[in-house]
Amino acid sequence: MSNKNNKSDNFYSRFKDQLLESQSWPGIYLFKFIVKNNSDESEQLKKHLKNYEGKIAEKSSSNNKFLTFTFEYYANSPSEVIDIYKGLEFIDNIISL
């Protein structure tokens, strides 16, 4: 395994602990993503999120250079939240908040 994967595993382990402490499960989790407007990344993101039952909202930045996506998802556990984030790792130039 490469260092990148090890760091990623550590990150997700800490993130899971934080999710367990910060809210009750099952429950609603709000994802936020930023991508460049008119980019392939926005289409990839929308396509991936459509695999899940949730509410997607899209908003353009004031200068129309970026798109912000919010995705409201009812997750049974932190693992479901992490699976969605991991499923988006293939998208270049995406910012997850």
N, CA, C and O of each residue as an XYZ file, in Angstrom:
388
protein
N       0.838     -1.185      0.000
C       0.000      0.000      0.000
C       0.884      1.251      0.000
O       1.912      1.298      0.676
N       0.476      2.241     -0.753
C       1.275      3.458     -0.823
C       1.010      4.356      0.382
O       0.051      4.156      1.127
N       1.880      5.348      0.555
C       1.693      6.309      1.646
C       0.377      7.059      1.510
O      -0.285      7.356      2.505
N      -0.001      7.365      0.256
C      -1.243      8.097      0.043
C      -2.422      7.310      0.622
O      -3.271      7.880      1.307
N      -2.475      6.015      0.352
C      -3.565      5.196      0.880
C      -3.524      5.114      2.395
O      -4.572      5.141      3.040
N      -2.319      5.011      2.983
C      -2.215      4.960      4.431
C      -2.720      6.247      5.058
O      -3.443      6.209      6.053
N      -2.348      7.387      4.487
C      -2.832      8.661      4.994
C      -4.341      8.739      4.849
O      -5.031      9.231      5.742
N      -4.845      8.264      3.744
C      -6.276      8.288      3.503
C      -7.002      7.419      4.525
O      -8.050      7.808      5.040
N      -6.450      6.252      4.818
C      -7.063      5.374      5.806
C      -7.078      6.035      7.186
O      -8.070      5.952      7.911
N      -5.970      6.692      7.543
C      -5.913      7.394      8.831
C      -6.923      8.527      8.868
O      -7.609      8.726      9.871
N      -7.013      9.266      7.777
C      -7.972     10.368      7.708
C      -9.388      9.848      7.920
O     -10.135     10.389      8.735
N      -9.755      8.809      7.194
C     -11.118      8.290      7.298
C     -11.403      7.665      8.661
O     -12.539      7.700      9.134
N     -10.404      7.106      9.280
C     -10.588      6.560     10.627
C     -10.897      7.679     11.620
O     -11.812      7.554     12.435
N     -10.135      8.772     11.552
C     -10.389      9.927     12.431
C     -11.745     10.561     12.109
O     -12.490     10.956     13.006
N     -12.048     10.650     10.818
C     -13.310     11.238     10.392
C     -14.490     10.423     10.914
O     -15.488     10.992     11.355
N     -14.384      9.109     10.867
C     -15.441      8.240     11.387
C     -15.661      8.490     12.871
O     -16.801      8.587     13.328
N     -14.571      8.594     13.624
C     -14.681      8.883     15.062
C     -15.374     10.221     15.299
O     -16.218     10.338     16.187
N     -15.020     11.224     14.508
C     -15.647     12.539     14.644
C     -17.136     12.479     14.325
O     -17.948     13.108     15.004
N     -17.487     11.727     13.298
C     -18.907     11.591     12.946
C     -19.688     10.889     14.048
O     -20.821     11.267     14.343
N     -19.096      9.881     14.650
C     -19.762      9.167     15.743
C     -20.011     10.087     16.934
O     -21.035      9.974     17.608
N     -19.076     10.994     17.190
C     -19.196     11.905     18.322
C     -20.104     13.101     18.047
O     -20.718     13.642     18.967
N     -20.188     13.510     16.792
C     -20.846     14.777     16.483
C     -22.345     14.687     16.217
O     -23.043     15.698     16.286
N     -22.846     13.502     15.916
C     -24.278     13.403     15.656
C     -24.792     12.001     15.921
O     -24.030     11.049     16.086
N     -26.123     11.911     15.957
C     -26.774     10.618     16.189
C     -26.970      9.887     14.868
O     -27.190     10.497     13.822
N     -26.882      8.573     14.947
C     -27.067      7.737     13.760
C     -28.195      6.758     13.988
O     -28.328      6.226     15.090
N     -29.008      6.505     12.987
C     -29.015      7.107     11.655
C     -29.452      8.564     11.699
O     -30.077      9.015     12.659
N     -29.108      9.296     10.628
C     -29.480     10.698     10.572
C     -29.098     11.351      9.258
O     -28.468     10.743      8.392
N     -29.495     12.597      9.137
C     -29.212     13.372      7.927
C     -27.773     13.885      7.984
O     -27.330     14.410      9.006
N     -27.055     13.727      6.880
C     -25.714     14.282      6.756
C     -25.710     15.210      5.546
O     -26.230     14.855      4.488
N     -25.131     16.387      5.699
C     -25.088     17.366      4.623
C     -23.678     17.426      4.034
O     -22.729     17.844      4.697
N     -23.565     17.006      2.792
C     -22.306     17.078      2.059
C     -22.244     18.414      1.334
O     -23.275     18.951      0.929
N     -21.032     18.955      1.169
C     -20.825     20.153      0.360
C     -19.604     19.937     -0.514
O     -18.554     19.492     -0.052
N     -19.769     20.265     -1.797
C     -18.686     20.101     -2.766
C     -18.590     21.353     -3.622
O     -19.590     22.020     -3.886
N     -17.366     21.665     -4.055
C     -17.135     22.782     -4.967
C     -16.326     22.264     -6.157
O     -15.317     21.577     -5.994
N     -16.796     22.613     -7.358
C     -16.087     22.264     -8.592
C     -16.113     23.480     -9.517
O     -16.897     24.408     -9.317
N     -15.250     23.462    -10.527
C     -15.260     24.531    -11.515
C     -16.540     24.434    -12.336
O     -17.010     23.341    -12.652
N     -17.093     25.590    -12.674
C     -18.292     25.641    -13.495
C     -17.949     25.171    -14.917
O     -16.825     25.343    -15.389
N     -18.926     24.586    -15.571
C     -18.760     24.088    -16.948
C     -17.610     23.092    -17.057
O     -16.887     23.074    -18.052
N     -17.451     22.283    -16.050
C     -16.372     21.291    -16.054
C     -16.960     19.889    -16.075
O     -18.117     19.665    -15.720
N     -16.137     18.974    -16.496
C     -16.515     17.567    -16.493
C     -16.760     17.080    -15.065
O     -17.561     16.175    -14.832
N     -16.054     17.697    -14.115
C     -16.175     17.291    -12.713
C     -17.602     17.468    -12.193
O     -18.081     16.637    -11.420
N     -18.278     18.523    -12.598
C     -19.647     18.731    -12.111
C     -20.577     17.639    -12.621
O     -21.455     17.182    -11.889
N     -20.394     17.219    -13.857
C     -21.224     16.139    -14.407
C     -20.905     14.806    -13.726
O     -21.810     14.018    -13.450
N     -19.634     14.556    -13.458
C     -19.230     13.326    -12.765
C     -19.822     13.287    -11.360
O     -20.298     12.246    -10.908
N     -19.791     14.427    -10.674
C     -20.328     14.512     -9.321
C     -21.826     14.242     -9.320
O     -22.311     13.428     -8.533
N     -22.554     14.916    -10.189
C     -24.010     14.723    -10.258
C     -24.352     13.273    -10.593
O     -25.266     12.696    -10.003
N     -23.630     12.694    -11.523
C     -23.878     11.300    -11.913
C     -23.662     10.359    -10.728
O     -24.455      9.446    -10.500
N     -22.589     10.587     -9.982
C     -22.295      9.717     -8.828
C     -23.345      9.876     -7.730
O     -23.801      8.881     -7.167
N     -23.729     11.101     -7.422
C     -24.685     11.327     -6.337
C     -26.079     10.805     -6.667
O     -26.864     10.520     -5.763
N     -26.389     10.677     -7.945
C     -27.697     10.138     -8.330
C     -27.834      8.661     -7.965
O     -28.935      8.112     -8.016
N     -26.732      8.018     -7.600
C     -26.773      6.621     -7.146
C     -27.357      6.499     -5.738
O     -27.633      5.395     -5.268
N     -27.541      7.635     -5.074
C     -28.017      7.651     -3.699
C     -29.311      8.446     -3.625
O     -29.519      9.399     -4.376
N     -30.174      8.036     -2.704
C     -31.404      8.788     -2.495
C     -31.109      9.952     -1.579
O     -30.865      9.777     -0.385
N     -31.134     11.131     -2.144
C     -30.856     12.332     -1.385
C     -31.246     13.547     -2.190
O     -31.612     13.444     -3.361
N     -31.166     14.670     -1.568
C     -31.552     15.931     -2.199
C     -30.292     16.683     -2.624
O     -29.443     17.010     -1.795
N     -30.180     16.955     -3.935
C     -29.033     17.667     -4.483
C     -29.458     19.096     -4.816
O     -30.487     19.313     -5.456
N     -28.661     20.062     -4.378
C     -28.879     21.462     -4.739
C     -27.578     21.993     -5.331
O     -26.486     21.620     -4.903
N     -27.714     22.861     -6.313
C     -26.568     23.397     -7.034
C     -26.663     24.921     -7.044
O     -27.733     25.484     -7.276
N     -25.531     25.579     -6.790
C     -25.524     27.040     -6.786
C     -24.235     27.528     -7.434
O     -23.151     27.014     -7.158
N     -24.369     28.510     -8.286
C     -23.227     29.092     -8.976
C     -22.624     30.206     -8.120
O     -23.341     30.917     -7.416
N     -21.299     30.349     -8.188
C     -20.641     31.432     -7.460
C     -20.979     32.773     -8.112
O     -21.488     32.813     -9.232
N     -20.699     33.843     -7.421
C     -21.065     35.177     -7.916
C     -20.385     35.512     -9.243
O     -20.936     36.261    -10.050
N     -19.204     34.966     -9.469
C     -18.505     35.224    -10.729
C     -18.676     34.085    -11.742
O     -18.056     34.095    -12.805
N     -19.520     33.107    -11.404
C     -19.826     31.942    -12.256
C     -18.622     31.063    -12.579
O     -18.661     30.297    -13.542
N     -17.563     31.160    -11.796
C     -16.393     30.304    -12.023
C     -16.528     28.947    -11.347
O     -15.905     27.973    -11.769
N     -17.347     28.883    -10.293
C     -17.465     27.661     -9.517
C     -18.921     27.300     -9.276
O     -19.808     28.153     -9.311
N     -19.143     26.022     -9.032
C     -20.448     25.523     -8.622
C     -20.312     24.897     -7.249
O     -19.365     24.159     -6.977
N     -21.264     25.197     -6.392
C     -21.326     24.558     -5.082
C     -22.502     23.596     -5.096
O     -23.615     23.957     -5.477
N     -22.241     22.383     -4.682
C     -23.286     21.372     -4.578
C     -23.486     21.033     -3.112
O     -22.519     20.827     -2.380
N     -24.726     20.976     -2.688
C     -25.039     20.433     -1.379
C     -25.864     19.178     -1.622
O     -26.715     19.126     -2.510
N     -25.588     18.185     -0.816
C     -26.264     16.901     -0.957
C     -26.714     16.468      0.431
O     -25.893     16.181      1.303
N     -28.009     16.426      0.622
C     -28.594     16.029      1.900
C     -28.952     14.551      1.811
O     -29.749     14.142      0.968
N     -28.354     13.762      2.688
C     -28.486     12.309      2.599
C     -28.789     11.719      3.974
O     -28.158     12.077      4.969
N     -29.756     10.816      4.014
C     -30.086     10.119      5.247
C     -29.191      8.881      5.326
O     -29.382      7.918      4.584
N     -28.219      8.917      6.228
C     -27.252      7.830      6.372
C     -27.544      7.018      7.623
O     -27.919      7.563      8.661
N     -27.368      5.726      7.511
C     -27.564      4.840      8.655
C     -26.367      4.829      9.591
O     -26.495      4.506     10.772
N     -25.191      5.188      9.054
C     -23.974      5.145      9.858
C     -22.904      6.029      9.229
O     -23.017      6.409      8.063
N     -21.869      6.358      9.995
C     -20.750      7.108      9.426
C     -20.096      6.380      8.241
O     -19.561      7.023      7.337
N     -20.140      5.070      8.246
C     -19.544      4.300      7.146
C     -20.201      4.628      5.812
O     -19.526      4.665      4.783
N     -21.504      4.866      5.818
C     -22.195      5.234      4.579
C     -21.712      6.594      4.082
O     -21.539      6.788      2.879
N     -21.497      7.522      4.987
C     -20.987      8.850      4.625
C     -19.592      8.699      4.011
O     -19.304      9.284      2.966
N     -18.754      7.935      4.645
C     -17.389      7.733      4.169
C     -17.383      7.038      2.817
O     -16.560      7.366      1.962
N     -18.279      6.091      2.608
C     -18.353      5.409      1.313
C     -18.660      6.390      0.187
O     -18.117      6.262     -0.910
N     -19.518      7.360      0.447
C     -19.831      8.361     -0.581
C     -18.598      9.199     -0.882
O     -18.275      9.431     -2.047
N     -17.910      9.652      0.154
C     -16.681     10.420     -0.074
C     -15.649      9.593     -0.845
O     -15.039     10.095     -1.789
N     -15.454      8.360     -0.459
C     -14.481      7.501     -1.144
C     -14.873      7.276     -2.601
O     -14.011      7.173     -3.474
N     -16.166      7.201     -2.855
C     -16.639      7.007     -4.224
C     -16.393      8.194     -5.128
O     -16.501      8.079     -6.349
N     -16.063      9.337     -4.542
C     -15.802     10.549     -5.317
C     -14.311     10.823     -5.501
O     -13.943     11.820     -6.122
N     -13.460      9.968     -4.978
C     -12.020     10.209     -5.047
C     -11.476     10.217     -6.471
O     -10.386     10.737     -6.713
N     -12.221      9.646     -7.417
C     -11.774      9.612     -8.797
C     -11.934     10.959     -9.504
O     -11.377     11.161    -10.584
N     -12.687     11.876     -8.906
C     -12.950     13.180     -9.535
C     -11.796     14.132     -9.204
O     -11.515     14.400     -8.036
N     -11.142     14.633    -10.240
C     -10.066     15.606    -10.059
C     -10.661     16.964     -9.737
O     -11.782     17.274    -10.140
N      -9.922     17.753     -9.023
C     -10.267     19.158     -8.768
C     -11.610     19.349     -8.088
O     -12.326     20.305     -8.385
N     -11.958     18.452     -7.181
C     -13.177     18.623     -6.382
C     -12.756     19.004     -4.972
O     -11.799     18.458     -4.423
N     -13.476     19.936     -4.406
C     -13.243     20.330     -3.018
C     -14.419     19.840     -2.193
O     -15.571     20.167     -2.479
N     -14.124     19.061     -1.177
C     -15.153     18.553     -0.267
C     -15.062     19.317      1.027
O     -13.989     19.419      1.622
N     -16.190     19.859      1.471
C     -16.208     20.597      2.727
C     -16.908     19.799      3.797
O     -17.025     20.258      4.933
